[in-house]
Amino acid sequence: MRDPQLLPFSATDTGSPAGRPSPSPAEGCEIALPLDPRTPARGRAFAQRVLATSGRRISRDVVDNVLIVVAELVTASYLSRASQVRVAIELRERDLTVTVRDDRPDDRPDERPDERRGDRRGERPVPASMHDTREMLLDALTVERRVFTDGGETVHVARLLVSAG
């Protein structure tokens, strides 16, 4: 397994040119992770590090909410049979955006039937009620959420308030 790689906050730029400093966490950071059962914890650790090094005072409630949102979105990628995920956090004055991109396969008819029935890791499919619970939790913690496809990726964007003032 390869180590997580910190990336600049750009889907097209995979590294900082020599002599150019990496973007600060307050501007936004991204991490690429292979998906396995430990990935949600790695995503939470990344989010906590970004928030802690932002130089901003962020309430414990907001930090907890961000950690939950990151973990739930990464878990959804894992359960959807993606093989890799990228987590990005962009912190602004009053809010922050969590973006999770994954390479989950679509359910094309030519897909092998045994892979469509369950997770390729030998786990059981998650009942729909658990997906509903995850969606309700995410909706309760965020002020805006979107899901869309971009090329071959599924993209989840969640916005949370950092300060109400």
Secondary structure, 3 states (H helix, E strand, C coil): CCCCEEEECCCCCCCCCCCCCCCCCCCCEEEEEECCCCHHHHHHHHHHHHHHCCCCCCCHHHHHHHHHHHHHHHHHHHHCCCCEEEEEEEECCCEEEEEEEECCCCCCCCCCHHHHHCCCCCCCCCCHHHHHHHHHHHHHHCCEEEEEEECCEEEEEEEEECCCC
